[in-house]
Structures are given as C-alpha cells and as structure tokens.
Amino acid sequence: MNLKRVIWGVLLLGLVVCGFIAYQIYSAIFSPNTNFANEEAYVYIASDADIDEVAQSLEPLLKDLGSFRAVADRKGYSTNIKGGKYAIKKGMSNNDIINTLRSKNLPVRVSFNNQESLFHLAGRIAEQLEADSVSLVSTMNDPDFLATNGFDEDTKLAMYIPNTYEFFWNTDAQGFRDRMFQEYQRFWNDERKKKAAALGLSPTQVAALASIVQKETVKVDERPTVAGVYINRLKRGMPLQADPTVIYAIKKETQNFDTIIKRVLFRDLEIDSPYNTYKYAGLPPGPIAMPDISSIDAVLNPKRHDYLYFVADISNFGYHKFAETLAQHNRNKVQYIRWLNEQKINR
C-alpha cells in the first residue's frame, strides 16, 4: 500500500514538474517579451552581425533577454542571422520576434539632392544605408563599370538622379550603384531621349546643361527660361559664359568642393579648364553637380524666347532680369554690381 502511494506520488510530482517545464517552455516561446511603451520599435541588424550583437541591439526592448537567446538557439536563428531593419511590435513573443527577424526586412527611404561629387554622394548615402562611404566611393568610381555603361570621369555624376528611393537598409555599395543605374535607364525613357535628340544633345549633355541651370537659379518656375537662354547661345555658337562653371573649375582644380564662392572675379575667368565656359565654347565635359528632375526637364522643355543674357534681380531676390541685347544686359548688370559692392561681397 505504501509502495503504491510512493509510486503515485512520484508520478504526480513528475507530472507537476513536466507541466511546469512545459509551461516555462511555452512561456519562453509564446508569451509577450517586449519592454517598451510605444506601439513598435525599430532595430537595425548588420549584415555580419552574430547573435551577441543581435542580443545587444534587442536588450533595451526585451523583458527577458535570456529567454530570447534560448528560443533563438532552438529555432536555428542564432546561426542564420539576416541583416536589415525590422519592426518589433509591442507585446510580441520571442517566437514572433524571431519570425520577424527572419523574414520581414523593412525598406527605408533614401534621399539625396544636388551633390557636387561622388564623394559627397557617398557620404550622404552612408548616413542612410549600411554601406560605408569608402566602399560606395570605390564602387561608384569603378572604371570597368563606367566604361561598360557609357560613362567616364567627367560624366559619371549624370547617372545619379536626385530623388527619394526605397532600399533595404542592408543594401551594399554595389547594390546601391546598380539600382541607381536602373533608375537612370528608367528615367531616360523614349520621350526624354527624343526631346534630347531634338536639341542635338545626349542625355549626359542634357545633364551637364541642367546642372548649370540648377546652379543658376533656385526657382523651379524660372529654370525653363534660364535653360532657354543657354539653348539660344548654343544655337548661335556663343560661349555659355556661365559663372557656376567657373566656380566648379576652381573647386575641381583645388579639389576643395566645400569652398564657398559668392562672386566670380575677372581673374577667375582666365582659369584654364574645359569647365570654364568663358574660355571654352560649348558645353563643359560633364555635369558640375547632380541636376534634379526639374532642371533636366527644364532643359528638355526650354521656354521659347529671344533672351541671350540674364543677371540677378536685386529687386526680386532669387529671380533674374533677362535681356535680348548686350546693351540692355549691361544696364541690368550695373545695378547688380553696385549691390555686390554695397554688400561688400568680394569673393
């Protein structure tokens, strides 16, 4: 009789222990394990991260880091980590979190504007994606890639169309560059190519002219008028005489693209550079910055007029006064020079 009681007692105890263990396992896998007040939190996992680094990223978000690691080992996640950006929702269990980290990499919005060099672009992109600026610069400057796809040292800036794009955060340098080439091809559709050909320009030449228009005016509504001035000059065989190209030539010669030049001096016009459109006729060899879509489309759809000259309008800052004759332009220019001197802008 006593033996039966002992046996039943042992069995009952075993059931209790097994039940407790099963409950602990179930809780570790399926019970909520988040520790933040917001509805969701984001975590960034590096492509080469190990489970210790993942745990370090998740630690501020979890109630029990140990149970997460145990479940991660059990589900095989610890040896199959995938980089990316992930959303951890309030109340998620370890099972939910691991399933999210396995398959729900979220895209991020990547934006860039009118960078003057690939070095500056790389720095901007490295702030938004996992790829570092060194690998980006190296990949974007790859001579084989440039030659294969019709670009060179002067025209490579034209491949990058400033806009906002969606990428996965863990996109590498080559992935970014190749995607930008795809976007470039998509942008230069048959309609835009046809308009460029009607002007006697290639897409990279359009980008070169658009970059000048971009630098000349910040006013989007004025860009077709400015583009029309330069188109008129090109048709007549006149030099473009664009101050932004001289400024770019100075920056390129000194390799200091961060310098600020507000006023072009007569001595600057003598710089011997193919980018100096006072000294060399026609378009510069390539863009002096990355023109945005409004500037490119302004060149492709220039306003029809007879203007050949323009100068900043001091009575309506941001805009310009346009002229058909040099005499009229010189009168407009006198007012602008006087204003520069009054403001003591000497450089």
C-alpha positions, -999 to +999 in steps of 0.1 A: +000+000+000+028+024+009+046+014-023+016+024-044+014+057-026+050+064-033+046+055-070+016+077-074+034+105-055+064+102-078+041+101-109+022+132-097+053+150-089+067+141-123+035+154-139+038+186-120+075+191-130+068+182-166+039+206-166+060+233-151+087+227-176+062+227-205+047+260-191+082+275-190+090+265-225+056+277-238+061+310-219+096+314-233+083+309-268+049+324-269+044+349-240+049+386-246+085+396-241+087+433-251+096+462-227+087+495-244+057+518-243+054+527-280+034+505-304+066+495-322+103+499-321+129+495-348+161+476-347+189+476-373+209+443-377+242+445-395+248+420-423+277+404-405+262+405-370+264+375-347+238+365-321+257+385-294+254+417-315+217+410-322+211+405-285+229+437-277+206+456-301+175+440-287+183+442-250+167+476-244+135+463-260+130+430-242+119+419-207+140+387-207+170+386-230+179+351-218+147+336-230+150+352-264+185+338-268+173+303-258+145+304-283+168+318-310+191+289-305+162+264-305+148+278-338+182+280-355+181+318-358+214+322-340+233+306-369+212+322-397+211+359-390+199+383-417+208+420-418+182+447-422+157+470-405+130+453-385+099+465-366+094+449-332+058+454-321+046+459-286+035+426-270+054+403-294+066+369-281+101+356-287+086+334-315+071+365-332+103+385-328+124+357-344+100+352-372+101+389-379+139+390-379+139+361-403+116+374-430+103+410-425+131+432-436+116+467-440+126+492-468+139+526-459+135+558-478+168+571-492+171+607-504+199+628-520+200+661-537+224+681-558+258+667-547+288+681-565+309+649-563+305+612-558+325+616-526+297+639-512+270+615-525+287+586-508+287+604-475+250+612-478+241+576-487+263+562-459+241+581-434+210+562-447+222+527-456+245+501-441+271+506-468+301+527-458+313+558-477+346+542-487+330+512-503+305+534-520+331+558-535+352+528-547+322+511-563+308+542-580+342+550-594+348+515-608+363+522-643+351+490-658+315+497-647+317+533-660+332+523-694+307+494-699+277+516-693+288+547-713+302+569-686+336+584-678+353+605-652+335+636-664+300+623-669+297+598-640+277+623-620+249+622-646+240+587-636+225+597-603+191+613-604+184+632-572+151+619-557+138+597-529+140+559-534+132+528-513+160+505-504+166+478-479+188+492-452+214+464-456+219+472-493+256+471-501+276+496-523+273+476-555+235+471-549+231+509-545+251+517-576+234+491-598+200+503-586+209+539-595+219+528-630+185+511-634+168+543-622+188+563-647+177+540-675+141+542-664+143+580-662+157+583-697+126+569-714+119+572-751+101+606-747+130+622-729+155+608-753+135+621-782+134+656-767+172+655-761+178+644-797+157+672-810+180+696-792+211+678-806+221+667-771+228+633-755+214+625-720+248+633-704+250+666-723+215+674-711+226+667-675+256+689-680+235+718-691+208+711-665+235+712-637+243+748-649+206+757-648+204+742-614+232+763-601+220+795-617+185+796-602+168+780-572+134+790-586+119+760-603+095+782-623+124+802-637+145+772-648+129+768-683+136+805-690+173+801-680+175+769-700+162+788-730+190+814-727+216+787-729+199+768-757+198+801-776+235+806-770+244+771-781+223+775-813+242+808-821+276+793-813+281+818-784+300+807-753+278+799-724+297+822-701+282+806-670+297+817-637+288+783-620+311+765-644+340+788-634+333+782-598+333+745-604+366+747-624+382+764-593+369+738-570+380+710-592+415+725-596+419+729-558+399+697-550+381+717-524+344+713-532+333+727-498+347+762-505+321+789-509+325+814-538+298+841-540+314+863-566+334+854-597+362+878-604+378+888-637+409+868-629+389+837-624+377+838-660+413+830-671+414+796-654+425+771-680+399+744-676+374+728-700+348+736-674+354+773-679+327+783-703+341+818-707+373+804-721+359+773-739+328+773-762+301+747-759+291+726-730+315+715-703+327+679-704+301+668-678+278+680-650+291+704-624+266+689-599+238+664-599+208+682-615+174+674-602+145+663-623+131+699-626+163+712-641+167+683-665+131+687-677+136+724-679+164+718-705+143+693-723+114+717-723+130+752-725+110+783-727+110+798-762+122+834-762+150+856-776+169+862-744+207+858-745+216+873-712+205+874-676+217+887-642+204+885-607+174+908-600+182+927-568+146+938-565+132+903-566+158+881-549+161+846-563+150+856-597+168+872-626+165+900-652+167+888-688+178+907-718+179+902-756+208+926-762+242+932-746+234+969-740+203+960-721+221+934-701+249+958-692+224+982-678+209+954-657+244+943-646+254+977-633+227+975-607+238+941-596+275+950-594+266+981-573+246+959-550+275+934-546+298+963-537+274+977-512+272+943-496+310+941-496+308+907-513+343+904-527+346+867-532 
